[in-house]
Amino acid sequence: MKREFAEISTEWIQLDQLIKWLGITETGGQARFLIDDGQVAVNGVIVRERRKKIFPGDLVCIDGVEYSVVKQAPDGGL
């Protein structure tokens, strides 16, 4: 499985917003479809809650890619 980092600058982000921010979908409706269809896992568990809060340290898996959510450093880098 491919692993990538997803940097966020806030304390948390909603799952549907993260999916859009990563560029996996273009709209919230598309993100909602992926979530409702059971294609998204958070920390190894399929989730169907589109507004689930995602925090640094969470692992989000979509389409065979695992995104490790990390807090963006104050200078903009990891």
N, C-alpha and C positions, 0 to 999 in steps of 0.2 A: 504494500500500500504506500502510495506517495504521501509525504508529509510536507506541509507548508505552514508558515507562521501567519497569523492574522493579528496585526497590531491594532489595538484600540486605544484611544486617548481618554476614554471615560472609565468610570468604575465598572460599568457593565453595559451591554448592548442587547437589544431584543434580537431573538433568533432570526426573525424575518428581515430585520434591518441588516444584520450581519451577512446574510445570504446575498442581499442586494449590493451591499458595500464591497463584497468580494468579487462582484461581477458575475456570479453564477447565474443570476436572473436579472432581467432589466426592470421588472415591476414587482410590486408587493404581491399582486395576484399570482404571479408565477411562483414566487417564493412560498406563498400559502399552499399552492398545489403540491409542491415538493414535500412540504411538511405534512399536509393532510394525507398524502399518499404513502407515508411511512418511509420516505427515502432519506430521512435525516436522523442521525444518531448523535446524542450528546453523552460523552463519557461512556460509550458503549451501549446506551439504551435508546431505542427508537422513541422519538418524541413527536407529538402531534399538537403541541402548544406553540403557536407561532409567536406569541409574545413572551416566551420563556426567556428569563434573564440569563445571559451568558457572561461569565466572569473570566478574568485572566486565570489561566490554569486549566480551563475546560478544553476538552478535545471534541471538535465537531467533525463528523464524518459525512461527506456528501459525494456521491458518485465515485467512490473508491479513493477519494482524497481526504486525508485527515488534517484538519486545520487546528494547530495548537494556538490557542488564544493567549496573547501576551499583552501586557500593558506597555504602551509606547513610552520610551524614555523621554524626559523633559527636553532633550536636545533633538528629538525626532528620530533617533535610532534605537536599536535594540540594546 
